[in-house]
């Protein structure tokens, strides 16, 4: 049962990461753009390279690319695939291989604590359903435990 709970927690974390990335991309796409601007008047597309974590949580980003939503906003997106958001952040963004990356909250928080220079430009979703550690009387003993 704990494995199922662990997977649910991991899935929620991935969802948060996807939310951050898609929100960031949306902000990037629509910042400074005229809402009434048509594809014909947009001029040449601006090229960007996206470090994309190949995770189920990034499916909406993949769909947006395949449906042409980025191009409709004036962006020519080149995708560089990474096995995880951490790799997209560290091996992609921090290594200068990409200009924007999808990642989860923990890799971003750790990078910030390590003094990396980057900006979080958006959040896609969040959840308050994560487990929270409790200790002492609330846990029923003197040991730390996780309570749902």
Backbone as a chain_set.jsonl record, in Angstrom:
{"seq": "XXXXXXXXXXXXXXXXXXXXXXXXXXXXXXXXXXXXXXXXXXXXXXXXXXXXXXXXXXXXXXXXXXXXXXXXXXXXXXXXXXXXXXXXXXXXXXXXXXXXXXXXXXXXXXXXXXXXXXXXXXXXXXXXXXXXXXXXXXXXXXXXXXXX", "coords": {"N": [[0.823, -1.194, 0.0], [1.999, 1.164, 0.687], [3.68, 1.613, -1.476], [1.878, 2.323, -3.493], [0.921, 4.7, -2.427], [3.279, 6.168, -2.456], [3.718, 6.354, -5.204], [1.489, 7.892, -5.886], [2.107, 10.296, -4.608], [4.452, 10.936, -5.998], [3.365, 11.238, -8.526], [1.766, 13.474, -8.137], [3.742, 15.368, -7.668], [4.992, 15.431, -10.151], [2.913, 16.437, -11.646], [2.77, 19.004, -10.633], [5.223, 19.996, -11.52], [4.839, 19.964, -14.275], [2.826, 21.83, -14.446], [4.19, 24.13, -13.712], [5.947, 24.414, -15.849], [4.28, 24.572, -18.178], [2.778, 26.806, -17.57], [4.846, 28.677, -17.501], [5.701, 28.633, -20.14], [3.402, 29.552, -21.371], [3.268, 32.181, -20.38], [5.637, 33.153, -21.481], [5.003, 32.959, -24.162], [2.806, 34.699, -24.504], [3.525, 37.155, -23.49], [3.931, 40.495, -24.195], [2.707, 40.251, -26.635], [0.232, 41.198, -28.978], [-3.123, 40.681, -28.408], [-4.901, 40.572, -30.513], [-3.364, 40.038, -32.673], [-2.684, 38.586, -35.776], [-1.726, 35.482, -37.425], [-0.645, 36.115, -39.908], [0.345, 38.717, -39.654], [2.286, 38.463, -37.811], [4.936, 38.173, -38.48], [8.373, 37.006, -38.738], [9.052, 33.927, -37.02], [10.07, 33.673, -33.606], [12.837, 31.965, -32.456], [13.19, 29.445, -30.014], [14.682, 27.229, -27.637], [13.547, 24.445, -26.01], [13.899, 22.647, -23.063], [12.668, 19.644, -22.483], [11.174, 17.535, -20.219], [10.756, 14.145, -20.525], [8.205, 13.036, -19.506], [5.057, 11.8, -18.305], [3.681, 13.941, -17.225], [4.348, 16.11, -18.765], [2.837, 15.986, -20.998], [0.872, 17.794, -21.923], [2.389, 19.934, -22.823], [3.717, 18.742, -24.962], [1.535, 18.2, -26.604], [0.662, 20.813, -27.135], [2.807, 21.752, -28.667], [2.682, 19.986, -30.868], [0.168, 20.666, -31.868], [0.584, 23.159, -32.834], [0.362, 25.461, -31.281], [2.363, 27.05, -30.166], [3.684, 28.107, -32.396], [1.585, 29.607, -33.401], [1.662, 31.693, -31.677], [3.913, 32.971, -32.368], [6.319, 31.616, -31.959], [9.03, 29.516, -32.703], [9.611, 26.502, -31.703], [12.193, 24.513, -30.648], [12.692, 21.318, -29.537], [14.465, 19.792, -26.98], [15.002, 16.742, -25.651], [14.819, 15.343, -22.357], [15.383, 12.933, -19.754], [14.213, 13.566, -17.319], [12.811, 16.251, -15.303], [14.728, 17.362, -13.65], [17.111, 16.798, -15.028], [16.587, 18.261, -17.345], [16.685, 20.816, -16.293], [19.285, 20.987, -15.051], [21.209, 19.77, -16.901], [20.327, 20.913, -19.216], [19.178, 23.746, -19.084], [20.968, 25.051, -17.2], [23.385, 24.328, -18.307], [23.383, 25.73, -20.604], [22.25, 24.716, -22.908], [19.565, 24.916, -23.5], [16.877, 27.353, -23.545], [14.659, 27.552, -21.976], [13.067, 25.481, -19.561], [11.334, 22.527, -18.464], [10.441, 21.537, -15.218], [10.274, 20.11, -11.898], [9.173, 21.185, -8.6], [11.072, 20.568, -6.552], [13.728, 20.116, -7.77], [14.08, 22.733, -8.704], [13.985, 24.207, -6.309], [16.22, 23.179, -4.939], [18.25, 23.931, -6.697], [18.034, 26.701, -6.469], [18.792, 27.021, -3.796], [21.407, 26.235, -4.084], [22.441, 28.412, -5.292], [22.078, 28.909, -8.016], [21.482, 30.871, -10.947], [18.489, 31.655, -12.057], [15.07, 31.938, -13.206], [11.775, 31.391, -12.093], [9.064, 31.345, -14.01], [6.421, 30.706, -14.175], [3.631, 28.821, -12.884], [1.893, 25.852, -13.21], [-0.013, 24.207, -11.912], [-1.145, 23.301, -8.577], [-1.14, 21.431, -5.509], [-2.597, 20.607, -2.409], [-2.609, 18.217, -1.221], [-0.542, 16.629, -0.412], [1.406, 14.414, 1.642], [2.134, 15.093, 5.064], [4.728, 15.482, 7.4], [4.531, 14.394, 10.781], [5.133, 14.425, 14.315], [5.857, 12.986, 17.577], [3.221, 13.164, 19.975], [1.132, 13.469, 18.127], [1.778, 11.61, 16.204], [1.536, 9.344, 17.617], [3.626, 8.205, 18.918], [7.119, 8.48, 19.817], [8.482, 8.711, 17.457], [9.217, 9.882, 14.141], [6.733, 10.008, 11.662], [4.699, 9.539, 8.735], [1.649, 11.007, 8.085], [-1.519, 10.646, 6.525]], "CA": [[0.0, 0.0, 0.0], [2.882, 2.336, 0.733], [4.167, 1.864, -2.831], [0.825, 3.058, -4.208], [0.927, 6.061, -1.885], [4.496, 6.816, -2.958], [3.475, 6.682, -6.606], [0.544, 9.009, -5.93], [2.864, 11.495, -4.248], [5.341, 11.236, -7.121], [2.518, 11.716, -9.614], [1.381, 14.855, -7.821], [4.928, 16.197, -7.875], [5.171, 15.574, -11.591], [1.85, 17.337, -12.097], [3.188, 20.356, -10.267], [6.298, 20.385, -12.43], [4.231, 20.248, -15.569], [2.106, 23.081, -14.296], [5.182, 25.204, -13.72], [6.486, 24.559, -17.199], [3.277, 25.038, -19.125], [2.493, 28.191, -17.219], [5.991, 29.478, -17.932], [5.667, 28.729, -21.596], [2.278, 30.429, -21.713], [3.691, 33.557, -20.111], [6.649, 33.483, -22.478], [4.349, 33.102, -25.46], [1.856, 35.792, -24.594], [4.072, 38.414, -22.998], [4.272, 41.45, -25.244], [1.994, 39.97, -27.876], [-1.095, 41.787, -29.103], [-4.112, 39.605, -28.404], [-5.578, 40.551, -31.793], [-2.363, 39.828, -33.723], [-2.941, 37.387, -36.566], [-0.532, 34.774, -37.863], [-0.065, 36.773, -41.072], [1.042, 39.939, -39.274], [3.239, 38.151, -36.744], [6.308, 38.247, -38.97], [9.142, 35.77, -38.549], [8.938, 33.291, -35.716], [11.22, 33.746, -32.7], [13.29, 30.612, -32.128], [13.606, 29.126, -28.653], [14.937, 25.811, -27.407], [12.867, 24.008, -24.792], [14.326, 21.4, -22.435], [11.419, 18.986, -22.139], [11.249, 16.272, -19.493], [9.898, 13.159, -21.187], [7.396, 12.477, -18.433], [3.625, 11.958, -18.602], [3.211, 15.249, -16.79], [4.628, 17.099, -19.803], [2.033, 15.662, -22.18], [0.19, 18.981, -22.454], [3.379, 20.709, -23.572], [3.914, 18.022, -26.218], [0.324, 18.422, -27.41], [0.69, 22.214, -27.581], [3.79, 21.834, -29.745], [2.145, 19.267, -32.03], [-1.006, 21.368, -32.384], [0.994, 24.435, -33.404], [-0.004, 26.59, -30.421], [3.52, 27.927, -29.985], [3.87, 28.817, -33.663], [0.509, 30.588, -33.507], [2.047, 32.822, -30.838], [5.147, 33.555, -32.883], [7.512, 30.892, -31.498], [9.511, 28.304, -33.348], [10.158, 25.777, -30.562], [13.017, 23.327, -30.853], [12.614, 20.538, -28.304], [15.56, 18.912, -26.592], [14.394, 15.836, -24.692], [15.572, 14.911, -21.182], [14.622, 11.895, -19.058], [13.534, 14.109, -16.136], [12.863, 17.699, -15.157], [16.023, 17.702, -13.049], [18.1, 16.782, -16.105], [16.279, 19.402, -18.22], [17.147, 22.01, -15.596], [20.736, 20.972, -14.829], [21.966, 19.495, -18.128], [19.821, 21.748, -20.293], [19.151, 25.182, -18.821], [22.194, 25.532, -16.558], [24.513, 24.068, -19.209], [23.256, 26.615, -21.75], [21.76, 24.003, -24.082], [18.189, 25.335, -23.758], [16.541, 28.671, -23.001], [13.563, 27.362, -21.021], [13.006, 24.061, -19.235], [10.277, 22.046, -17.58], [10.993, 20.859, -14.056], [9.423, 20.069, -10.704], [9.51, 22.158, -7.57], [12.265, 20.226, -5.77], [14.975, 20.486, -8.459], [14.182, 24.199, -8.728], [14.311, 24.672, -4.957], [17.609, 22.803, -4.648], [19.104, 24.794, -7.527], [18.023, 28.036, -5.861], [19.621, 26.942, -2.588], [22.795, 26.118, -4.538], [22.858, 29.697, -5.835], [21.938, 28.993, -9.472], [20.797, 32.074, -11.416], [17.395, 31.326, -12.966], [13.788, 32.488, -12.795], [10.559, 30.604, -12.276], [8.185, 32.329, -14.633], [5.012, 30.332, -14.086], [3.237, 27.582, -12.218], [0.729, 25.337, -13.925], [-1.008, 23.757, -10.934], [-0.589, 22.951, -7.276], [-1.998, 20.576, -4.721], [-2.355, 20.626, -0.972], [-2.937, 16.869, -0.775], [0.661, 15.876, -0.105], [1.567, 13.977, 3.025], [2.876, 16.017, 5.901], [5.32, 14.762, 8.53], [4.149, 14.776, 12.131], [5.94, 13.687, 15.281], [5.421, 13.037, 18.962], [1.884, 12.684, 20.304], [0.293, 13.408, 16.928], [2.119, 10.386, 15.48], [1.247, 8.22, 18.469], [4.837, 7.757, 19.586], [8.214, 9.456, 19.782], [9.182, 8.626, 16.186], [8.618, 10.581, 13.018], [5.972, 9.181, 10.73], [3.899, 10.307, 7.785], [0.212, 10.828, 8.264], [-2.235, 11.143, 5.346]], "C": [[0.865, 1.254, 0.0], [3.439, 2.656, -0.645], [3.147, 2.643, -3.642], [0.774, 4.503, -3.728], [2.138, 6.829, -2.377], [4.312, 7.23, -4.406], [2.507, 7.841, -6.746], [1.246, 10.319, -5.601], [3.782, 11.919, -5.374], [4.537, 11.817, -8.274], [2.083, 13.158, -9.377], [2.554, 15.8, -8.04], [5.176, 16.458, -9.343], [4.124, 16.526, -12.155], [2.213, 18.779, -11.791], [4.268, 20.85, -11.218], [5.747, 20.757, -13.799], [3.502, 21.584, -15.531], [3.053, 24.265, -14.376], [5.663, 25.464, -15.132], [5.461, 25.129, -18.162], [2.899, 26.481, -18.83], [3.6, 29.11, -17.679], [5.999, 29.682, -19.43], [4.544, 29.663, -22.03], [2.644, 31.889, -21.498], [4.691, 34.009, -21.169], [6.004, 33.766, -23.827], [3.506, 34.363, -25.57], [2.378, 37.126, -24.083], [4.458, 39.292, -24.174], [3.593, 41.199, -26.565], [0.634, 40.655, -27.853], [-2.098, 40.657, -29.226], [-4.815, 39.484, -29.756], [-4.635, 40.255, -32.959], [-2.654, 38.523, -34.457], [-1.631, 36.733, -36.964], [0.153, 35.49, -39.025], [0.753, 38.003, -40.678], [2.133, 39.696, -38.231], [4.684, 38.289, -37.2], [7.042, 36.939, -38.721], [8.979, 35.234, -37.127], [10.214, 33.481, -34.911], [11.579, 32.319, -32.301], [13.679, 30.501, -30.664], [13.853, 27.623, -28.574], [14.388, 25.453, -26.036], [13.46, 22.694, -24.317], [13.096, 20.727, -21.87], [11.679, 17.658, -21.446], [10.273, 15.3, -20.143], [9.153, 12.358, -20.126], [5.926, 12.648, -18.812], [3.092, 13.341, -18.225], [3.46, 16.341, -17.825], [3.841, 16.847, -21.084], [1.355, 16.894, -22.77], [1.142, 19.872, -23.25], [3.608, 20.066, -24.939], [2.729, 18.24, -27.154], [0.322, 19.842, -27.968], [1.67, 22.395, -28.742], [3.227, 21.2, -31.011], [0.942, 19.957, -32.656], [-0.664, 22.739, -32.964], [0.659, 25.653, -32.564], [1.158, 27.561, -30.218], [3.756, 28.756, -31.245], [2.799, 29.895, -33.838], [0.8, 31.836, -32.671], [3.4, 33.412, -31.231], [6.427, 32.859, -32.451], [7.784, 29.654, -32.333], [10.257, 27.528, -32.261], [10.932, 24.556, -31.033], [13.043, 22.595, -29.519], [13.861, 19.691, -28.145], [15.022, 18.056, -25.452], [15.366, 15.447, -23.579], [14.734, 13.875, -20.443], [13.853, 12.401, -17.837], [13.627, 15.629, -16.136], [14.179, 18.154, -14.545], [17.093, 17.771, -14.123], [17.851, 17.947, -17.067], [16.8, 20.694, -17.607], [18.675, 22.059, -15.544], [21.523, 20.822, -16.136], [21.536, 20.377, -19.297], [19.975, 23.225, -20.017], [20.476, 25.689, -18.251], [23.438, 25.303, -17.413], [24.448, 24.936, -20.461], [22.764, 25.942, -23.011], [20.345, 24.422, -24.471], [17.94, 26.684, -23.104], [15.426, 28.624, -21.964], [13.454, 25.862, -20.785], [11.803, 23.759, -18.358], [10.94, 21.3, -16.427], [9.981, 20.866, -12.919], [9.902, 21.087, -9.685], [10.804, 21.829, -6.834], [13.57, 20.517, -6.508], [15.172, 22.0, -8.515], [14.574, 24.743, -7.361], [15.762, 24.365, -4.606], [18.571, 23.679, -5.443], [19.169, 26.203, -6.957], [18.892, 28.059, -4.608], [21.105, 26.828, -2.924], [23.304, 27.393, -5.19], [22.778, 29.818, -7.349], [21.122, 30.234, -9.834], [19.75, 31.679, -12.456], [16.12, 31.941, -12.42], [12.687, 31.46, -13.023], [9.532, 31.585, -12.81], [6.714, 31.95, -14.568], [4.849, 29.025, -13.331], [1.957, 27.12, -12.881], [-0.369, 24.89, -12.971], [-0.319, 23.508, -9.61], [-1.615, 22.12, -6.526], [-1.618, 20.682, -3.258], [-2.617, 19.243, -0.379], [-1.713, 16.025, -0.444], [0.658, 15.454, 1.353], [2.403, 14.995, 3.779], [3.457, 15.247, 7.077], [4.795, 15.304, 9.856], [4.962, 13.933, 13.105], [5.315, 13.78, 16.662], [4.021, 12.496, 19.142], [0.994, 12.548, 19.076], [0.553, 12.145, 16.13], [1.855, 9.155, 16.339], [2.467, 7.64, 19.172], [5.902, 8.832, 19.482], [8.964, 9.461, 18.46], [8.466, 9.451, 15.121], [7.837, 9.58, 12.167], [5.186, 10.092, 9.803], [2.434, 9.978, 7.999], [-0.495, 11.361, 7.023], [-2.998, 12.416, 5.644]], "O": [[0.516, 2.269, -0.603], [3.654, 3.824, -0.968], [3.517, 3.537, -4.402], [0.604, 5.423, -4.529], [2.037, 8.017, -2.683], [4.702, 8.33, -4.796], [2.676, 8.687, -7.624], [1.002, 11.337, -6.248], [3.892, 13.106, -5.682], [4.968, 12.769, -8.923], [2.039, 13.963, -10.307], [2.376, 16.91, -8.543], [5.527, 17.571, -9.737], [4.421, 17.328, -13.041], [1.984, 19.67, -12.608], [4.228, 21.995, -11.668], [6.153, 21.754, -14.396], [3.562, 22.365, -16.48], [2.761, 25.271, -15.022], [5.77, 26.615, -15.557], [5.755, 26.078, -18.888], [2.721, 27.282, -19.748], [3.338, 30.2, -18.188], [6.272, 30.778, -19.921], [4.715, 30.468, -22.946], [2.358, 32.736, -22.345], [4.595, 35.121, -21.688], [6.401, 34.686, -24.541], [3.494, 35.019, -26.611], [1.703, 38.143, -24.243], [5.222, 38.878, -25.045], [3.889, 41.889, -27.54], [-0.034, 40.685, -26.82], [-1.936, 39.769, -30.064], [-5.28, 38.401, -30.109], [-5.068, 40.226, -34.111], [-2.846, 37.481, -33.831], [-0.563, 37.336, -36.86], [1.38, 35.48, -39.127], [1.763, 38.294, -41.319], [2.822, 40.63, -37.821], [5.57, 38.501, -36.373], [6.422, 35.895, -38.518], [8.794, 35.989, -36.173], [11.313, 33.456, -35.466], [10.719, 31.557, -31.859], [14.401, 31.346, -30.134], [13.296, 26.848, -29.353], [14.725, 26.08, -25.032], [13.519, 21.728, -25.078], [12.535, 21.192, -20.878], [12.32, 16.767, -22.005], [9.091, 15.609, -20.292], [9.429, 11.183, -19.886], [5.591, 13.559, -19.569], [2.155, 13.841, -18.848], [2.833, 17.399, -17.76], [4.142, 17.424, -22.129], [1.273, 17.025, -23.991], [0.742, 20.489, -24.237], [3.685, 20.76, -25.953], [2.907, 18.442, -28.355], [0.016, 20.049, -29.142], [1.379, 23.119, -29.694], [3.282, 21.79, -32.09], [0.723, 19.838, -33.861], [-1.533, 23.408, -33.524], [0.669, 26.773, -33.076], [0.945, 28.768, -30.111], [3.998, 29.96, -31.169], [3.079, 30.972, -34.363], [0.248, 32.905, -32.931], [3.958, 34.246, -30.518], [7.509, 33.436, -32.559], [6.888, 28.861, -32.625], [11.398, 27.854, -31.934], [10.399, 23.685, -31.722], [13.377, 23.182, -28.49], [14.26, 18.966, -29.056], [14.632, 18.579, -24.408], [16.558, 15.249, -23.811], [13.505, 13.926, -20.496], [12.933, 11.729, -17.37], [14.419, 16.217, -16.873], [14.687, 19.221, -14.888], [17.901, 18.7, -14.133], [18.803, 18.556, -17.554], [17.298, 21.566, -18.318], [19.284, 23.051, -15.943], [22.392, 21.638, -16.443], [22.29, 20.566, -20.252], [20.803, 23.893, -20.636], [21.043, 26.652, -18.767], [24.434, 26.009, -17.258], [25.354, 24.889, -21.293], [22.847, 26.529, -24.089], [19.961, 24.301, -25.634], [18.688, 27.109, -22.224], [15.27, 29.55, -21.169], [13.713, 25.064, -21.685], [11.321, 24.612, -17.613], [11.878, 20.529, -16.629], [8.959, 21.549, -12.983], [10.911, 21.763, -9.888], [11.569, 22.742, -6.519], [14.462, 21.123, -5.915], [16.294, 22.491, -8.39], [15.407, 25.644, -7.268], [16.454, 25.208, -4.035], [19.593, 24.118, -4.916], [20.228, 26.83, -6.957], [19.643, 29.009, -4.386], [21.958, 27.266, -2.153], [24.463, 27.462, -5.6], [23.357, 30.744, -7.918], [20.189, 30.603, -9.121], [20.09, 31.401, -13.606], [16.097, 32.415, -11.284], [12.681, 30.751, -14.029], [9.175, 32.548, -12.132], [5.848, 32.772, -14.869], [5.788, 28.245, -13.166], [1.038, 27.912, -13.09], [-1.543, 25.174, -13.208], [0.908, 23.501, -9.515], [-2.798, 22.107, -6.865], [-0.443, 20.83, -2.921], [-2.824, 19.112, 0.828], [-1.839, 14.822, -0.218], [-0.009, 16.062, 2.19], [3.262, 15.668, 3.209], [2.758, 14.442, 7.692], [4.637, 16.512, 10.031], [5.426, 12.848, 12.755], [4.377, 14.543, 16.891], [3.66, 11.486, 18.537], [0.192, 11.618, 18.99], [-0.344, 11.649, 15.448], [1.941, 8.031, 15.843], [2.347, 6.684, 19.939], [5.613, 9.966, 19.102], [9.983, 10.141, 18.338], [7.26, 9.681, 15.202], [8.259, 8.438, 11.991], [5.033, 11.284, 10.072], [2.044, 8.813, 8.082], [-0.122, 12.417, 6.512], [-3.654, 12.965, 4.759]]}, "num_chains": 1, "name": "protein.A"}
